[in-house]
Amino acid sequence: AVIALQEGIATKEDIDTTMKLGTNNPMGPLTLADFIGLDTCLAIMKVLHNELGDSKYRPAVLLQKYVDAGWLGRKSGRGFYDYTA
């Protein structure tokens, strides 16, 4: 989902809505990542990539940029969505 957003394939809202409706989950993957914490998601992706050696687990550049910027999701008030309002 992050790579789709990074590549401009769809908007964050479209990605989340499509996945919510298509998989019957209560929230889309980007909203879920914000809820979990982008730093936590990044750490998980790094472990999976390093331990399994599979490129499909390589963290998206956009995810690393958000974490580096301090955009950690709900806990920081900003992630893929803005929670400051």
Rosetta silent file (secondary structure, phi, psi, omega in degrees, C-alpha in Angstrom):
SEQUENCE: AVIALQEGIATKEDIDTTMKLGTNNPMGPLTLADFIGLDTCLAIMKVLHNELGDSKYRPAVLLQKYVDAGWLGRKSGRGFYDYTA
SCORE:     score description
SCORE:     0.000 S_00000001
   1 L     0.000  -40.250 -179.383    0.000    0.000    0.000 S_00000001
   2 H   -67.670  -39.198  178.715    2.830    2.398    0.843 S_00000001
   3 H   -67.017  -38.463  176.332    4.574    1.653   -2.439 S_00000001
   4 H   -59.925  -41.731  177.264    1.316    2.225   -4.343 S_00000001
   5 H   -67.356  -45.003 -179.503    1.061    5.627   -2.655 S_00000001
   6 H   -59.057  -40.133 -177.729    4.760    6.341   -3.230 S_00000001
   7 L   -83.258   -3.458  178.613    4.458    5.524   -6.945 S_00000001
   8 L    75.499   21.306 -179.770    1.340    7.698   -7.341 S_00000001
   9 L   -68.659  -36.311  179.317   -0.845    4.756   -8.338 S_00000001
  10 L  -156.659  164.561  176.215   -3.659    5.962   -6.085 S_00000001
  11 L   -77.986  163.629  178.630   -4.371    8.438   -3.299 S_00000001
  12 H   -60.842  -38.828  179.839   -4.173    7.379    0.340 S_00000001
  13 H   -65.562  -42.890  179.398   -7.950    7.655    0.590 S_00000001
  14 H   -65.349  -39.897  177.896   -8.495    5.498   -2.503 S_00000001
  15 H   -62.254  -48.342 -178.796   -6.055    2.844   -1.260 S_00000001
  16 H   -65.537  -43.600 -179.234   -7.729    2.672    2.146 S_00000001
  17 H   -64.321  -44.391  179.813  -11.277    2.698    0.755 S_00000001
  18 H   -60.416  -45.138 -179.285  -10.508    0.007   -1.825 S_00000001
  19 H   -70.073  -37.930  177.418   -8.942   -2.276    0.758 S_00000001
  20 H   -60.981  -49.586 -176.774  -11.708   -1.675    3.318 S_00000001
  21 H   -72.782  -38.470 -175.880  -14.435   -2.507    0.836 S_00000001
  22 H   -75.317  -26.452 -177.501  -12.531   -5.239   -0.995 S_00000001
  23 H  -115.803   -0.016  179.379  -11.409   -7.153    2.087 S_00000001
  24 L    56.815   42.004  175.586  -14.218   -6.244    4.487 S_00000001
  25 L  -102.488  154.139 -176.920  -11.792   -4.895    7.097 S_00000001
  26 L   -70.833  -19.960  177.654  -12.668   -2.027    9.445 S_00000001
  27 L  -147.492  154.483  179.432   -9.746    0.131    8.261 S_00000001
  28 L   -78.469  171.814 -174.988   -7.439    0.350    5.303 S_00000001
  29 H   -65.885  -32.678 -179.657   -3.726   -0.451    5.414 S_00000001
  30 H   -75.800  -38.985  174.667   -2.519    3.153    5.658 S_00000001
  31 H   -63.969  -42.297  178.376   -4.927    3.994    8.474 S_00000001
  32 H   -62.453  -42.336  178.156   -3.874    0.774   10.220 S_00000001
  33 H   -61.519  -41.932  176.141   -0.194    1.681    9.813 S_00000001
  34 H   -61.122  -39.659 -179.723   -0.884    5.095   11.378 S_00000001
  35 H   -66.450  -43.207  179.841   -2.674    3.349   14.255 S_00000001
  36 H   -69.274  -41.075 -174.969    0.192    0.873   14.826 S_00000001
  37 L   115.914  124.268 -176.374    2.873    3.535   14.395 S_00000001
  38 H   -66.127  -30.510  176.914    4.950    4.051   11.284 S_00000001
  39 H   -66.529  -38.180  177.199    8.151    3.530   13.255 S_00000001
  40 H   -67.104  -44.184  177.816    6.866    0.149   14.416 S_00000001
  41 H   -60.403  -43.078  179.358    5.835   -0.798   10.877 S_00000001
  42 H   -62.500  -44.033  179.496    9.262    0.222    9.590 S_00000001
  43 H   -61.377  -41.724  178.547   11.018   -1.831   12.266 S_00000001
  44 H   -63.561  -45.130  179.725    8.916   -4.881   11.399 S_00000001
  45 H   -61.944  -39.871  179.496    9.646   -4.483    7.694 S_00000001
  46 H   -64.534  -42.724  178.209   13.383   -4.197    8.372 S_00000001
  47 H   -63.627  -47.152  179.481   13.418   -7.389   10.464 S_00000001
  48 H   -59.867  -44.304 -178.925   11.425   -9.311    7.862 S_00000001
  49 H   -65.441  -45.584 -178.536   13.667   -8.082    5.060 S_00000001
  50 H   -68.120  -42.060 -174.961   16.903   -8.785    6.927 S_00000001
  51 H   -79.599  -36.426 -177.194   15.910  -12.171    8.322 S_00000001
  52 H   -95.085  -20.866  178.216   14.062  -13.579    5.323 S_00000001
  53 L    68.241   18.851 -178.440   16.120  -11.876    2.628 S_00000001
  54 L   -99.287  126.978 -176.362   13.074  -11.395    0.424 S_00000001
  55 H   -64.811  -18.327  178.545   12.893   -8.092   -1.458 S_00000001
  56 H   -66.256  -18.153  178.392    9.106   -7.980   -1.075 S_00000001
  57 H   -96.442    2.497  178.836    9.708   -7.009    2.573 S_00000001
  58 L   -63.197  127.346 -178.306   12.102   -4.150    1.745 S_00000001
  59 L   -61.720  141.522  176.770   10.663   -1.021    3.416 S_00000001
  60 L   -65.980  142.986  178.249    9.245    1.612    1.079 S_00000001
  61 H   -58.530  -39.495 -179.847   11.354    4.746    0.741 S_00000001
  62 H   -61.411  -40.307  178.531    8.290    6.850    1.603 S_00000001
  63 H   -62.156  -44.626  177.931    7.845    5.000    4.906 S_00000001
  64 H   -62.270  -40.994  179.413   11.481    5.676    5.846 S_00000001
  65 H   -63.685  -42.060  179.182   11.083    9.362    4.912 S_00000001
  66 H   -63.396  -44.860  179.575    7.974    9.721    7.078 S_00000001
  67 H   -64.288  -43.475  178.222    9.671    8.111   10.069 S_00000001
  68 H   -60.373  -32.474 -179.909   12.795   10.249    9.568 S_00000001
  69 L   -81.364   -5.512 -178.605   10.550   13.339    9.521 S_00000001
  70 L    86.709    8.900  176.892    8.930   12.299   12.819 S_00000001
  71 L   -85.418   93.115 -172.812    5.624   11.427   11.168 S_00000001
  72 L  -103.748    3.218 -178.844    4.882    8.323   13.224 S_00000001
  73 E   105.286 -150.828 -175.318    1.111    8.156   12.843 S_00000001
  74 H   -56.563  -39.390 -175.070   -1.542    8.851   15.453 S_00000001
  75 H   -65.863  -23.277  177.820    0.936    8.993   18.347 S_00000001
  76 H  -104.584   -6.377 -179.853    2.787   11.947   16.771 S_00000001
  77 L    90.188   -6.491 -179.704   -0.290   13.592   15.274 S_00000001
  78 E  -151.011  135.870  175.178    0.878   13.035   11.700 S_00000001
  79 L  -153.669 -123.535  172.489    1.466   10.015    9.509 S_00000001
  80 L   -71.158  -27.758  176.533   -0.267    9.198    6.274 S_00000001
  81 L  -119.790  161.609  179.885   -3.116   11.270    7.692 S_00000001
  82 E   -97.731  123.593 -177.758   -3.113   14.416    9.845 S_00000001
  83 L  -111.241   15.400 -176.159   -4.467   13.873   13.388 S_00000001
  84 L   -80.478  -19.383 -176.491   -3.832   17.349   14.788 S_00000001
  85 L   -77.946    0.000    0.000   -7.353   18.678   14.203 S_00000001
